[in-house]
Structure formats: structure tokens, C-alpha cells
Amino acid sequence: MSKEFILIAGPMVRASSWQPTAEHLRKLGYSLQVPDILAHHATPPAWSAWPRLLLDHIAPTDASILVGHSSASALVASLATKLPVRGIIIVDGDIPPDGGRAWPVRPALHEFVRRIAAADGILPIWSRWFVQDPQRATLIGLDQLSQNPIALAQFEDGLPAMTLSWFEEDMDLMPWRHIPVGYLQTSPIYEHASAEALRLRWPVEKLNGTHLHPTLCPAETASALIAIARQLEPNASRTQPKAPSRKTNPDTDRR
């Protein structure tokens, strides 16, 4: 089985959101790459430029699994057609089209972004998007994160203030679903996506957690990634009629 993961964060957050899971995987003997584009750019690059810039910070190997969280699902789909990888795992994100135009967020979230933008088109940092929606904040895990002011400050450090115009651009994807793909659902927000993944007969794992599971529950996230990666091996069965559901224990697996 592949012993390397390349963990890609969505453009609205920093790669540090993956660090707790990355540290756990390293302890288990896995190699990790966690590129952080925002560490090298004062302002967020254009959406369509993101895959090319990620390539500048990834050391290609033919034994790696690309893992994309949230809106990084389109990024790993793009990268998988440019790198020699063993497979892709999408974590709590929408499933991109198999080629053609891919937008940063789905239409409903795009409309939400329009509503919260300031008059000059500037958005608050991502962790402040849902201050008026406690239910959504709970599903995302922001309420859990805010219970630890130090952890929240670390998470918010360097988060970009996106502009409304940033969300108006698409990127062009090459066909990518010939590459082995798995799906990890960590929050109820993406039930529709995991259902689609099951329809496509991809390996699926479901966790009873939040969108920020890679930050808040790294041990469980790491275990689920490893389980999916094993199923992406060439000799593994692709048949999976129903995905298992795992119970999160926030008292023993929180950062």
C-alpha cells in the first residue's frame, strides 16, 4: 500500500488545518507533503492558477495518494492529471465534474458569499463567515474550535480575506475519474457527495464529525484515510454497497 499522502487544503484556509492529521500519519510511519500556497503569496492567487502553483511545491512520486479537503476536491482532481499518483481521496467536499468547468464553490455557497461580502467585495476570513448561523458553525466545527482560544488563533493565523471576484472564475479540468478515487465524509453537510461517491462505486468512509475533522479529530481522520487508501490498491475490491459509520469521541481526539 502507498505510504505517502499529499494533503491539500482548500484555498480559504491554510495548510495548517491539515497539520494535526499529518502529524498523526507521520507517527504511523507515513510520508507527508502538505503544501501551503498562502505561505508564499500575500494575496490569494486566482482559482485557475492554484493547481499550477501547487505543483511548484510538490515533489512528485509514483506512490502518493492525493487528499483534498473541502473545495480542494477540484484541486486534487486537477493535480491527479499532472502527477504520477496512486489515487485520490476527497474529504468532505463536492465531487467535481469529470472534465470541463469547475468552480471554487457550488452555486448555493456562491450565493451565500455574495450576501456576506462588504460593499467593496471583500469577505471576512472563512472562520467568520458563519457567525450569524450557529447551526452551520456547529456542523463545521467552529464552535468546538472556539472553545480553545489558542487553537482558534493558530487556525485563523494568515487566513486570507477573499474577494467576491475570486469566486467568479472557473478552472478547466481534464478527465480524471480513471484514477482510483475514494471519499471520506466527516460532516452531514456532504451527505449528498458521499451518496454520489457510493453511486460511482468508490470506497467511502463516513465519520460522525464536523467539516473540520482533520483539525479537530486527527487520529480518526488518519485511520479513515488509511482505510480508504488500502481500498484504492490495484488488487483491492471496488465493490462497497454501504459505507460504515464511525462514532467520533471528541473527548479523546480533539486538538
C-alpha positions in Angstrom: 0.0 0.0 0.0 1.1 3.6 -0.7 3.0 5.1 2.3 2.7 8.7 1.2 -0.1 11.3 1.3 -0.2 14.7 -0.2 -2.6 16.7 1.8 -4.2 19.7 0.1 -6.3 22.3 1.9 -9.0 24.4 0.4 -7.9 28.0 -0.7 -10.0 29.6 2.1 -7.8 28.1 4.9 -4.2 27.4 5.5 -2.4 24.1 5.1 -2.0 24.2 8.9 -5.6 22.9 9.1 -4.1 19.5 8.0 -1.2 19.5 10.4 -2.8 17.6 13.3 -3.7 14.7 10.9 -0.3 15.0 9.2 1.4 14.6 12.5 -0.6 11.5 13.4 0.1 9.9 10.0 3.9 10.6 10.4 3.8 8.8 13.8 2.3 5.8 12.0 5.2 5.8 9.5 3.7 7.6 6.5 5.5 10.3 4.5 3.6 13.6 4.1 3.6 16.6 1.9 1.4 19.5 2.9 2.0 22.4 0.5 0.9 25.8 1.7 0.3 28.2 -1.2 -0.8 31.0 1.1 2.6 31.0 2.8 4.2 32.2 -0.5 1.6 34.8 -1.6 0.5 37.9 0.1 -2.9 37.7 -1.6 -4.7 34.6 -2.8 -3.8 33.6 -6.3 -6.5 33.2 -8.9 -8.5 30.0 -8.6 -7.4 28.7 -12.0 -3.7 29.2 -11.1 -3.9 27.2 -7.9 -3.0 23.8 -9.4 0.0 25.1 -11.2 1.3 26.8 -8.1 0.7 23.7 -6.0 2.9 21.8 -8.5 5.8 24.1 -7.6 5.7 22.9 -4.0 5.1 19.2 -4.5 7.9 16.6 -5.0 6.4 14.0 -7.5 6.5 10.4 -6.6 4.6 7.5 -8.1 3.5 6.1 -4.7 1.4 9.0 -3.3 -2.2 9.5 -2.6 -3.7 13.0 -3.2 -6.1 14.1 -0.5 -8.2 17.2 -1.0 -10.4 18.7 1.8 -13.5 20.8 1.0 -13.0 23.0 -2.1 -9.6 21.3 -2.7 -11.6 18.4 -4.2 -11.3 20.2 -7.6 -7.6 20.9 -6.9 -6.7 17.3 -6.4 -8.7 16.3 -9.5 -6.6 18.7 -11.5 -3.3 17.7 -9.9 -4.0 14.0 -10.4 -3.9 14.5 -14.2 -0.5 16.2 -13.9 1.3 14.0 -11.3 2.1 10.2 -11.1 -0.2 9.3 -8.2 -1.8 6.1 -6.9 -5.1 7.6 -6.2 -7.3 10.5 -4.9 -9.3 10.9 -1.7 -11.8 13.6 -1.4 -12.6 14.7 2.2 -15.9 16.4 2.9 -16.1 18.3 -0.4 -18.2 18.3 -3.5 -17.3 15.9 -6.3 -16.0 17.8 -9.3 -17.2 17.1 -12.9 -15.1 14.5 -14.8 -13.6 17.2 -17.1 -14.8 20.7 -18.0 -15.5 23.7 -15.9 -15.0 23.5 -12.1 -15.9 26.4 -9.8 -14.4 27.2 -6.4 -17.8 26.5 -4.6 -21.2 25.2 -5.6 -23.9 27.7 -6.6 -25.7 27.8 -3.2 -22.5 28.7 -1.4 -21.6 31.2 -4.1 -24.9 33.0 -3.4 -24.1 33.0 0.3 -20.7 34.5 -0.4 -22.5 37.3 -2.3 -24.6 38.1 0.7 -21.8 38.4 3.2 -19.4 40.4 1.0 -18.8 44.0 2.0 -19.6 46.8 -0.3 -16.1 46.7 -1.7 -16.4 43.0 -2.4 -14.1 41.9 0.5 -15.1 38.9 2.5 -14.4 38.2 6.2 -11.9 35.4 6.8 -13.5 32.0 6.4 -13.9 31.2 10.1 -16.1 34.4 10.4 -18.4 33.5 7.6 -21.0 31.8 9.8 -21.2 34.0 12.9 -24.9 34.6 12.2 -25.6 30.9 11.7 -24.8 28.8 14.9 -26.2 25.6 13.4 -23.8 25.8 10.4 -20.9 26.8 12.7 -21.6 23.6 14.7 -21.7 21.4 11.6 -18.4 22.9 10.5 -16.8 22.5 14.0 -16.1 26.2 14.6 -17.9 26.1 17.9 -15.6 23.3 19.1 -12.6 25.1 17.8 -13.6 28.4 19.5 -13.6 26.6 22.9 -9.8 26.6 22.7 -8.7 30.3 22.0 -5.1 29.3 21.3 -6.1 26.6 18.8 -8.6 29.1 17.2 -5.9 31.8 16.9 -3.5 29.3 15.3 -6.2 28.2 12.8 -7.0 31.8 11.9 -3.4 32.9 11.6 -2.9 34.0 8.0 -6.4 33.1 6.7 -7.0 35.2 3.5 -9.6 37.8 3.1 -11.0 36.6 -0.2 -12.8 38.9 -2.7 -16.1 38.3 -4.3 -14.5 38.4 -7.8 -12.2 35.5 -6.8 -15.3 33.2 -6.8 -16.3 34.3 -10.3 -13.6 32.3 -12.1 -13.7 28.7 -13.1 -10.9 26.2 -13.9 -10.8 23.7 -16.8 -10.4 20.1 -15.6 -9.1 17.3 -17.8 -10.9 13.9 -17.4 -9.7 12.4 -14.1 -12.1 9.7 -12.9 -10.0 6.9 -14.5 -7.7 7.4 -11.5 -8.8 5.4 -8.4 -10.9 7.6 -6.1 -12.2 7.3 -2.6 -14.4 9.6 -0.5 -14.3 10.5 3.2 -17.4 12.2 4.6 -16.8 13.9 8.0 -19.9 16.1 8.4 -23.6 15.9 7.4 -23.0 18.8 5.1 -21.7 16.5 2.4 -24.2 13.6 2.6 -25.1 14.3 -1.0 -21.5 13.9 -2.1 -20.9 10.7 -0.3 -24.1 9.3 -1.8 -22.8 10.2 -5.2 -19.5 8.5 -4.4 -21.3 5.4 -3.4 -23.3 5.5 -6.7 -19.9 5.7 -8.5 -18.8 2.6 -6.5 -15.9 4.4 -4.9 -14.7 3.3 -1.4 -16.4 5.5 1.1 -15.9 6.1 4.8 -18.3 8.1 6.9 -17.5 9.7 10.2 -19.9 11.3 12.7 -18.0 14.5 13.0 -17.6 18.0 11.6 -16.2 19.6 8.5 -13.0 20.5 10.4 -12.4 16.9 11.4 -8.8 16.8 10.0 -8.1 19.6 12.6 -10.2 18.5 15.5 -10.0 14.7 15.3 -6.8 13.8 13.6 -6.5 10.2 14.8 -9.8 9.2 13.5 -9.3 11.1 10.2 -5.9 9.4 9.7 -7.4 6.0 10.3 -10.1 6.6 7.8 -7.7 7.9 5.2 -5.5 4.7 5.6 -8.6 2.5 5.3 -9.6 4.2 2.0 -6.1 4.1 0.7 -5.9 0.4 1.2 -9.1 0.0 -0.9 -7.5 2.0 -3.7 -4.8 -0.5 -4.2 -5.0 -2.3 -7.6 -5.8 -5.7 -6.1 -8.5 -4.3 -3.7 -12.2 -4.8 -4.3 -14.0 -1.8 -5.6 -17.4 -3.1 -4.5 -18.8 -1.3 -1.5 -22.6 -1.5 -1.1 -22.8 0.6 2.0 -20.3 2.8 3.8 -19.7 2.2 7.5 -20.3 5.0 10.0 -17.8 5.6 12.8 -18.5 7.4 16.1 -16.4 10.3 17.0 -15.1 10.7 20.5 -14.4 14.4 20.9 -13.1 13.9 24.5 -10.1 11.8 23.4 -9.4 13.0 19.9 -9.6 16.8 19.9 -6.9 19.3 19.2 
